[in-house]
């Protein structure tokens, strides 16, 4: 029987979910999507995602893979999209459907993952960014934060930036290929954004990096301090974990020509 992999590019607003991964008695992204797929395909479904997001974290481009075979391969994209849109709640968006070879994994075939963290650094409460930005009631020096972030580029042990209980007995080295802090304007509101791309991320790693950089941006720590935090390999050395609602999973890179549009 012919086999392939259905890959879904998924967006969601994280506020109403206890994270991506299924948990007993909890509302999760995976749970909602799995139930919708099982209704459409009339069979049990086991999903694999590119990166599990925590409670409150958003996504514009989470990727989810599911093995398919037989008649499922001929389901038209338009029908699948309409069915999944009807069967999922309004804080989930099935944005695109792709076909990948049998055995493809949204998690293990990913080359890099990208996140954006948004901060509204102002005494004025954000309006349109309220649900997806951290409202920091003060000023932040984005240029100082950008300089402080430079030691984090490359391959390092990021144990200082990982939730301590998650680091026990597990490797904590990761590669960060890009890390940028800058000011932007979105929908008429001025924000400080932290864009980061890496091969993979530890639990709370991006949010702890942001919380640590914010200590520099607010003038509480010198620029060189972030490099010292990295070298310490101790979560207690770093700054606080920034709020979940400011974080959005924005992209995944896969090997070229792996994904084709599902037609």
N, C-alpha and C positions, 0 to 999 in steps of 0.2 A: 504494500500500500504506500502510495506517495505521501511523503511527510514534508512539512516546512514549519516555520515559526511565525506566528502572528506577533507583531511588535506594535505596541500602542504608545504614542506620545501623549502624555497625560498632563493636564494642569489641574490645580486645586487650590482653594483658599483654606489655609490650615486651621483657622480658628475653631472650627467645629469638629475637628478630628483629634483623637488621641494618638496621632502619628500615622505613618503609612502602614506599618506591619500589623497584622491581625492580633488582637488580644481578646481573651474571653470577656464577654459582657461589655466591651468597649466599641464605640463607633470609630472605625478606621477607614482609611482610603482603600486599602487592599480588600477589606471586607465588602465594602459597597461595590467595588469593581468586580470582584469575584462573583457576587450574587447576580450581577447584571449579565456577565459572560455565561454563567451557568444557565440562565434563563434563555439566552440566545442560542447556545450550543447544545442544550439539553444533556449535559453531562458534567461531572465534577471537573473543576479547573484548578490548577496549581500555578500560581503566578510568581515570576521572578522580576525584581525591580533593579534599576541601576544603582540606587542608593536609598536606604531607608531614611526618611525624614522624621524628626521628633514631633511631638504634639505642638501645634501652633505654627509650624514651619510651612511655607507655601511652595508651590511649584508651578513653573511655566512649561518645563520640559523634563518631566520625569518619564523614563522609558520602562515599559513593562513587557515582558515576553511570555509567550504561551505556546507550547507545541500544538500543532493542528495537523489534521490528516484527512484523507478521503474527500467526502463531499464538502467538508468545511473549506477546502482550498478554493472552491468555486463560488463561495459567497461573495456577492458584489460589495465593494466598499461602501457604496451609497446606502445599501440596506443595513450593513453593520453599523455605520455611523449613526443612522437614524434610530436604530434599535437601542444602541448603547446610550444615546442622548436621552431617549425616553425613559430608560431604566435606571439612570444614575441621578443623584440629587443635584441641585443647582450650584453646589459648591465644588463640583467636579466637572471638568471639561475634557472630553475625548477629542484631541486636537488633530491628530493624524494617525493613519494606519499604514504599516509597512509589512513587507514580506521579507523574511531572512531565511537562510538555509536551516535545515534540520539540525538541531543541536546548538543553535545560537542561544546565548544567554545575555540578557540585558545587563547583568551584573559582571560576569566574568570576561565578556568581550569588550567592555568599556575601556577605552584608552585614557580618558580624562573626564573629569566632572567639573562643572562651573557653578558658582553661587554668587549672588549679589546680596549684600546687606545694606539696607537703607537706614539712615539716621536723619531725623529732622532736628537739627541743633538750633533751637530758637525758643524764646519765651512765648511765642505764639503757638497755640495748639495746631497741629496739621489738620487739614480738611480732607482732601481726597486720599492722602497718604496715611491716614490714621490707622487703617487696618493692616498696613504692610510696612510700617516704619517704626523705629524706636524714637519716641519723642524724648530727646535729651534737652532739658530746660537750661540751656546755657550755650556758650560758644565752644566750637572745636576748631583747632588748627589742623586743617586737612593736610597742609604741606608737611608739617611736623610728623603727622601720622604716616604719611607716605615714606618719609625718610626712615622712620623707625621700623617700617615693615621690611626694608631691604634684606636684613639678615635672615629672614624667613624663606627667601627664595632658594630653591634647590632641594637636595635630599638631606633631610635632618631627622633626628629623633625628636618628635613633637610631644613627648610625654608631658611636658609642662602645660600643654594646651588640650589635654584629653581629660575627660571626667575620670577621676582617680580610680573609682571602682571598676571602670571599663578597661583600665590599662594593666590590671593584675595578670601576669603570666602571658601577656600577648605582645607581639611586636608593635612598636610605636613609631617606626620610621616611615616617613611618607615623602613624596616629591611634590613640591609646589612650583609650578611652572610660571605662574603669573600672579601678582598680588599688587593691586593698584588702589590708591585712595584718592578721590577727587570730588570736586563739587559739581553738581548737575542741577538742572531744573526739569522737573517732570510735572506736567499738568499745572503749570503756574506756581509750583512750590519748590523752594530751594532745599536741596538735600545734600548730605555727605554720603557718598556710596563707597563701599569696599567691595571690589570685584576680585575673586580668587578662583584660580583653576589649579587642580592637582590630579594626580593619578587616583587618589582615594583619600578619604578623610576619616579621622578618628571621631569618637562620640563627643559631641560638643566642640569640636576643634575650631570650626569657623567662628562660632559665637564667642569662644574664649579668645581667639585672636582679635576679634573686633573689640571685646571688652578691654583687652590689654592695650590695644592701640588707642582706645578712647582715653585711657589714663594719661597717655602722652598728649593727646589732643586737647585735653582740658588743663594741661600744665602741671599736673600732679607728679609726673615722672619725666626724666630727661629722655631724649631720643635714643641714646645708647642702651637704655634699660631693657628694651625688648630683646636685644641680642643676649643680654645677661639672663633673662627669663628662659630663653631657648636653651642656653648652656646648662641651666640649673637642673633640667629634667625632673621638675617637681611642680605638680599642679599648684601647690601653695605659693609658689613664687610668682605666678601670673596674676593678671587682673580678673575681674568678675566675668561671668558668662553673660553676654548680652541677651536681651529678651528674644524669645523665639520668633515673635511676630515680625521682626525686621528682616528675617532671612528668607530668601527665595532661591530654590533650585532652578537654575536657568538653562542648563545645557549639558549634553553628554556627547563626547566624541567617540565614534566607532571607526573601525578600519574602513577605508574607502571602498565603495561599491558593495558593502555588506547589506545595507538596507535599500530595498526598492519599494516604490509606492504600491500599496495594495489596491488593485483595480477590480 
